[in-house]
Amino acid sequence: MTAFVHLRLHTEYSIIDSTLRVDDAVACAAKDGQGALAITDLNNLFATVKFYKAARGKGIKPIIGAEVLLEGMPMPPGTASNTAATPADRKSVV
């Protein structure tokens, strides 16, 4: 197995950031020989059960996290929801 573990991955459940399906992500990690894989969906944990079952089924250690945006806190660079034109637009996205 490789030493690489992907620790920041948004799935189809991060509606505005990704279209990557959980099963596809797990299959790619298994094909690459990764021993573990993390998902960090945006503001939700909806993929948790599906990801956990799929990863364990392929012999991959599931790591579960979330990228949570808080009201009044600046959004991290590179987040799709950070692309709103004005601060007022950003508040409506959150």
ChimeraX attribute file (.defattr): number of C-alpha atoms within 10 A of each C-alpha:
attribute: neighborCount
match mode: 1-to-1
recipient: residues
	/A:1	9
	/A:2	9
	/A:3	8
	/A:4	13
	/A:5	14
	/A:6	12
	/A:7	14
	/A:8	14
	/A:9	19
	/A:10	24
	/A:11	22
	/A:12	15
	/A:13	21
	/A:14	21
	/A:15	12
	/A:16	13
	/A:17	17
	/A:18	15
	/A:19	12
	/A:20	15
	/A:21	14
	/A:22	20
	/A:23	15
	/A:24	12
	/A:25	20
	/A:26	25
	/A:27	15
	/A:28	11
	/A:29	20
	/A:30	18
	/A:31	10
	/A:32	12
	/A:33	15
	/A:34	19
	/A:35	18
	/A:36	22
	/A:37	23
	/A:38	23
	/A:39	24
	/A:40	22
	/A:41	25
	/A:42	24
	/A:43	15
	/A:44	14
	/A:45	16
	/A:46	15
	/A:47	19
	/A:48	20
	/A:49	11
	/A:50	11
	/A:51	23
	/A:52	20
	/A:53	13
	/A:54	19
	/A:55	25
	/A:56	13
	/A:57	11
	/A:58	14
	/A:59	14
	/A:60	21
	/A:61	16
	/A:62	19
	/A:63	17
	/A:64	18
	/A:65	18
	/A:66	19
	/A:67	18
	/A:68	12
	/A:69	14
	/A:70	10
	/A:71	9
	/A:72	8
	/A:73	7
	/A:74	11
	/A:75	17
	/A:76	11
	/A:77	9
	/A:78	9
	/A:79	12
	/A:80	13
	/A:81	19
	/A:82	17
	/A:83	13
	/A:84	13
	/A:85	8
	/A:86	9
	/A:87	11
	/A:88	9
	/A:89	13
	/A:90	15
	/A:91	12
	/A:92	9
	/A:93	12
	/A:94	13
